[in-house]
Structures are given as structure tokens and as C-alpha cells.
């Protein structure tokens, strides 16, 4: 069975392409062409499609997607909590999730998440590899074993840290915050101990063969993303980004769909350049960014700092935003943190879509404002991103006037102009 990329190159519109085209108000023919060019991806493992996966598209001319990270840690490895987070993600509109679990029975946790998830599921294989075989002791055979194992389970996209070459380590030595990627940190330790090139890079073609067999999308990890504004767009980050462009072509040669991961901490005025560089060096492949966070000092509110950066990144062409929760840099997010992160980044994505003139984006806002104009509180409730919070402020306050409680009946300017 061909991959989505192979089918598109043969001008064959798959059922998944048809579904995405209808969702995005785009012709299936145009969508197929952009997939063939590598500018749109449909992350859909063949084994996940056999369950209840609802395919989505990520890339050029499509609505900006958001990803939500969930997963266990040594400080919380109850599977029921992760399934509850999955349900929160689906309820509030995350487009994909990533299972970043590092503690507990990882295979069982992952399989349960995939079985219950209607949205694409991504993973970072190095986490299980390091947990199972040791950060410094795993081999290339171990890597292939875990990747094959996760592929069979139905993972839709992998973050693979193959772009961090051994020669790039020296570029991080003068950084303020060094390497902040967990996967990048593991790669550095492994390469320094073994005095060998990145093990993922050593067997990159073999990894691609497994991914093509199951039609898993490659998400090329940014091991050297900046963890502070001071390190943004430095030599380490840009050299890795350039190399990711070379790996992008290798993915396409093997009929593997690919997207590129990005920062991180970036000052507002540098976000536009970051998006432009990715599109140039990586030949228009979809761009997937963490935030970016526009200040370093927003601890406890990094869902806001990230959403500010995310809206700007989306405006300039970023295709998917990885949410940041209020717990970022501080601890493991709980259910409410997950919700808060999703809502903040849904706002960011919608804001970017309006700037990009995505079909239907502005129309949604005009429709919502028409409900406000006519005081149609029921329709406003139904079309709100967070219905519970809407109900708390409007319906649970005890105020029953037609206008909102801010102005009241007599001073409401909207009523005067109706």
C-alpha cells in the first residue's frame, strides 16, 4: 500500500485526502498537488487508520493546527491520568497529541492512547530507547527495534533527532542555556561518550524504510532549539536547521512525509525571520513550532507568552503550533493546565488563520459578532472555545439582563445601536 506522498505523486486522491480537502474547503486536486510537493502532510499510520483515526492535514493553505503534549513522568505515571488528558485534548480541539511518556509501562500506555485517540498521535522514540536501554548504552539495533515496535502500534508521526551532528556540539558551548531539548541532551551525551556520529543519522535510511512501510510522518526534531531569547537564531540553531533541509530531501526520496520542528524561545521581532529561514532551507516543508515563547520570565503564564509568539508565527506561515501550558518549566501539567494550554493556542491559531486569509476563518468571527450584536447568548455559548468558562461568567453569575453585567441595561452601547 503506497504512502500518502506516493499516492499524491501518482495523482491518486486517497480517502484521507478527500476528508482533509472537505474539512479545509480546498479542492482535493490542489491538496493532492501540495502533498506531492511536500508542502502538506497527512499524518496517518496505516494501523491507526484501522481504528478511529480522523485524518487531518498540516501545511500550506490549511488552517493552523495545534499539538498538545501529554505523557507520564517519574513524578506521575498513572495511565488513567493520560487518558483523561487525551479526552481533554479532543474536547477542546487539539489537532494532534504527542505521548511523551518516560515512566511506567510505556508500550501499554502508548497502545491505550492510540486505541482511544481519534486524532493523530506522535512520539519521541528516544525517550523509550533511553528508558529501556540506558541513556549512554543504547545501540542502533535498539533504536530500530523500538521504532518498529511503535510503528506497529500505530504511531502517526515520530520526532527523530537526526539533525544534531557531532560537529555541532561546539556551537552550544557559549550559549546561555545550552541544550534544552531532552532528546538533544541525550544525543550529546551519547556522542561524547562513544565519540561517534549521531546514531539516528547513522541508520537514517533504515529508519525511513520502517516509516514508509507504515506511512509514518517524519517530524525532524530541533535538538538545538534556543531555550532563551539570548540564544535565539544562533549558529547552533541555524546550522542544525540547514542540515534538516538535507534530511528533508532524504525523507522525500523514500516517500516519507516530513515536517520540521522549530523553537523555542524567540523574541517577537525575530519570529518572521525564523519562519522564512525554515521555508527556505527546508523547501517549504510544513513548520511545527513550540510556542515560540516571546519572553523568558513568564513562568506560570507561559501558555500566554507562547500563544503570543504562536499567533505571530502562524501569521507568517507556521503550519502547526505545539502548545505550552502554565506548568511549562515548572512541573508536570494537570488536566486544567492541558485545557488552558489548548485554549490559548486555539486562539493563537485562529488569529494566524485570519492573517493568512484561511477560508472560513474571518467568517467565523463575523458570525460570532453577529450573535453578540443580537444578544444571542445561546449561540455565543455554543460557538465559544471554552463553554464552561462562558457559562460561569454569563449564566452562573445570577445576572439575568439582556446586556452583559459590565454595562447593564441602561448604559449598554450595543443595545443603543441595535
N, C-alpha and C positions, 0 to 999 in steps of 0.2 A: 504494500500500500504506500503510495507516494506521500511525501510531506506536503504541507500547505504550500511551501515555497516551490517544490517541484511541480505541483498541480498548476500553480499560477504561471510558472514559466511555460507550461504547455497550454496556456489559455483555457484551463479547465476550472470552472467555478464549482467549488466544493459546497456541500450543505452548510458548512461553518461560514464560508464566505457570504453565502446568501443571508444567513441570520445576521451577521455583522452589518452587511450593507443595509438591511431593512432598519436595524436599530439606529444607524448613523445617517440615514436619509442620503445615502450615496449610492450611485449605480454599482451593481455587482461587477460590471465590466471594468469600471475605473478602479474599484477596490482591488480586483484581481491584478491589474496592471501595476499598482503601487506595491502590492505584495511581491510581485515578480522583481521589482526594482529594489527590494529590501527596505522600503520606506514604511511599510506597515507589517505588523506581525499579528498572528492569532495563536497565542499560547494554548495548546490543546493536546495534551498527551493522548495517544490513541486509547490507552487503557482508562483514562479518566473520562473520555467521551462515552465509554460503555456504561458509565454510571449516570449522574445527573448534571454533568458539566454544561453550563450555559456559556457558549463561546463569546469572547469579546475581542475587539480589535484595538491595537495600540499603534499610534503613528500619525503620519501626515494626513491632514484634512479630517481627522477624527476628534471627537471630544476628548478632553484631557482626562486621563484615568488616575485613580489613586490606589495605592497599595497600603495595606495595613499589616504590620509585623505582629505576630503572636509567637508563643512558644515558651517552653519551660526554662528554668534556670536552677542552679543548685539551691536557690532560696525559695523555690516554688515549682514543684514538678507534678502537680495533680492534673491528670488528663482532663477531668471534668471542667476545670477552670479554662483550659484551652478550647474545649468545645463550646463553652459559654461565650468565650471571646469571639469564636467563629460566628456564632449566631448574632452577636452584636454587630460584627463586620457586615454581615449580609443584610441585617435590618436597616442599618444606617447608610448603606450604599457604597461600601468599599468594592472596588472592581476586581482586585486580586488580594490574596493574602500570602504572606511568607511565614512558613513554620521555621522559626529559628531556635528550636528546642536544643538544649545542651545537657539536659539531665532527665533521668528516668529511662523508661523503655522507649527509645526513640523510634524504632520501627513500628511499634504498636501505636504510639501517639500519632505518628505521621499517617499511618493507614486509616486510623479513625477519622482524622481531619479530612483526608482525601475522600473517604467514603461518604462523608456528610456534607462536603463542600460543593456548592453549585457554581462557585467562581473559581478561576484558575488558582492553583497552589504552587508557590515557588519554595525552594530550599537553598541552603548553602551547604553543599556536601562536606566541606572541610570540617564543619562542626562535628558531624558524626564520625568522620575519619579520625579526628584528633581525640575525641572521647573514647573511641573504641580501641585505637592502636597507640595512642600517646602522641603528644604534640611534636616530639622530636624523633619518633621511632617508626612512623608510617612509611610505607613504600608505594611505588607507583602501582603495584599489583593491588594493594589495599585500596587505593583511590578508585581503580576500575571496578573493583568488587562492590564498593558502596554505591558508586554511580549506577551500575547495572541494577543493583537492588532497589534503589529509589526510583529508577526508571520504570521498573516492572510494577511498582506500587501505584504509579500514575502521576508522578510529579510533572507539572506542566512547564516549569522553567527552572533552570539551575543558575545560581550565581557561582561562576568559576573564576578564581583569582589567578588567571594565567598571564595577565599583563604586567605583573610585577617581576621584572627581570633582576637577576642578581646584581647587575651593574647599577641599578637604580638605588640601591641601599645608601650609597654615599650621598645622594641628593637629599636625604632626610636628616642628615647629621646636624644641620644648623637650624632645623625647624623649632618653633616654639613648642609645639605639641607633638612632634614626632609622627608616629604612625598610630592612627586612632581606629583603623579598621581591624576588627577582631581577626578576620581572615588574613589581612595583611600582616598582622603581628605574628601569626603562626608561620606564615611563609618566610618572614625574615629570620625567625629563629631556626627554622629547618634548613634554609640555605646557608646560614652561617655555620651551623654545626656540621653539615655534610659537605660544605664547600662545593656544592653542585648548583646547577641552574634550577629554577622553579620546577618542581616535579609535575605540576599541571601542564606546564609548557612542554616538558619532555614528551608527554604522551597525548598532546593536544588532538592529534588526528584520530587516535583511538577513542578518545572521549567523544569526538564528533560523530564517529560511526555509531556509537551507542545511542546518542541523542537523535540521530537521523532515523534509526530503527523505530523509535517510539514517537517521533516528531516532537521532541522536547525543544523548547526555545532556549537559546544561549543568552544569558544576561552577563555580560562581561564586567566583572567586579572592579571597582576602583579602590584597590588596596591602598593607594597613596592619596586618597581624598584629604583635603585640609580639615583639621579639627579645630582650627581657629582662624579668625579673619586675617591674622598676620601671615599665615601660610597659604592663603588663597592664591591660586593661579601661579604657584611657584614652579621651579624646574622639575621637581619630583612629580607633581601632578600632571604637568603638561607632557613630559616625556612618556609617562605611562599612557596618557590619552592618545598620543600619536601612535604608540605601539598597539593600542586597542584597535586602531584603524586597520592595521595589518592583519590582526586576528579576525576582524570582521570579514575581510575578504576570504580568509581560510574557511570561515563558517559557511559562507555562501557557496564556496566551491564544493562543500559536502552537502549542500541542500539543507542546511540548518538555519532556521530563522535566528536573528540576533538583535538584541538591544544593548545599549551602552549605559552603564551606571555612572552617576556623577555625584558631586559634592552635595552636602557637606556644609561647611561654614564659608559663606561668600558675602562680601559687602554688596549692598544693593547696586552700586554703580558698576560692579564687575560682573553681574549676572548675565547681562546681554552678551558680553564677550565670551563667557563660558559656553553659552548655548551655541553661538556662532562657531566656536572652535570645534565643538563636538560634531556639528553637522559637516564641517569642512574635513576634519581628519578622519571621520568615520563614515563618509559618503552618504550622509542623510539617514543613517540607521536611527531608529527611534531612541530617544534620550529619556532616561529614567533617573530622577534626582532625589536625594534625601534632603528634604526641605526645599531649598537651602536655608539655613539659619542666617539671619542678617545681623545679629549681634551675638556675642559670646556670653553675655551676662544675664540671659533671660531664664535662668534655672527656675523651674516650676511653671513657667509660661512659654516653654519652647514650642508648644503647639501653635502659639501665636507668632513667635519670631519665624518659625518655619513656614507658616501659612503666608506670611507677608512675602517671603522670598519665593515661595511656591507660585503665588499669583503672578509675580513678575517673570519668573522662569517660564511659566505656561504662556504668558503673553508673547514671549519671544520664540516660542516653538518647542518647548519641552513637552514630551508626549505623555509621561506618567510621573506622578509625584508620590514619593514614599512618605507617608505621614510621620509626624513626630508627635509624641504625646507629652502631657505635662510632666511625666516622670522621666523624660529624657535626661541623661547624665546623672540621674539621682537614684533610680531603682527600677524594679520590675513593674510595668503598668498594670493596674487593676481594670475591672470592667468599665468603670466610669472614665478612666484615663483613655481607654481604647475609643470609647464613644466620643469624648471631647476631641481627640486627635482626628477622627474621621470627619466630624462636622466641620472643624476648622479647615481641613484640606478639601472638603467638598466645596466650601466657599471659595477657596483659592482656585480650584479647578474651574468652577463656573465663571469666576472673574476673568481668568485667562481665556476661556472659550468665547466670552463676549468680545474681548480684544481681538481674537483670531477670527471672528465672524463665523464661528461654527454654526451650521444650520440649526435653528431652533433655540439657540442659547439666549439671544436677546428677547425672542418671543415669549419665553418662559417668564422673564422678569416683567415684561409688559402685561402679561396676563395676571401675574400676581398683584401688580399695582392696580389693575382694574378691580380686583377684589377689594383692595384697600379703599379705593375711591368710593365703592358702593357699600362699604362696611359689611362685606360678606365674610364674617368671621369663620364660618364653617368651611368655606373654600380656602381661606387663608390657612386654616388648620390642616386641611387635607394636603396642601401643597408645601407645607413647611418642612425644612430639613430635620428639625427636631420637634416632633409633635408634642412630646411630653413637656418640654420647656415652654412651648407656646401655650399649652393648656394651663400650666402653672401660673403664668403671668396674666392670661386673659380670663380663664374660666374659674380658677381656684381662688381668685383674689376677693370675691364677694361683690365686686363692682358689676352692675348689670346694664349700664348705659350703652347706647348705640355707639358713641365715640369711645376712644380709649380713656383710661383713667388719668392720663397725663394732663390733658386739656379739659376733660369733662364735656358736658353737653353744650354749655353756653359759649365757650371760647374755642371750640374746635374749628380751625380754619377750613378743614376738608368739608365739613358739613355746610359751611357758608358758601363754598364754591360748587356744591353739588347741584 
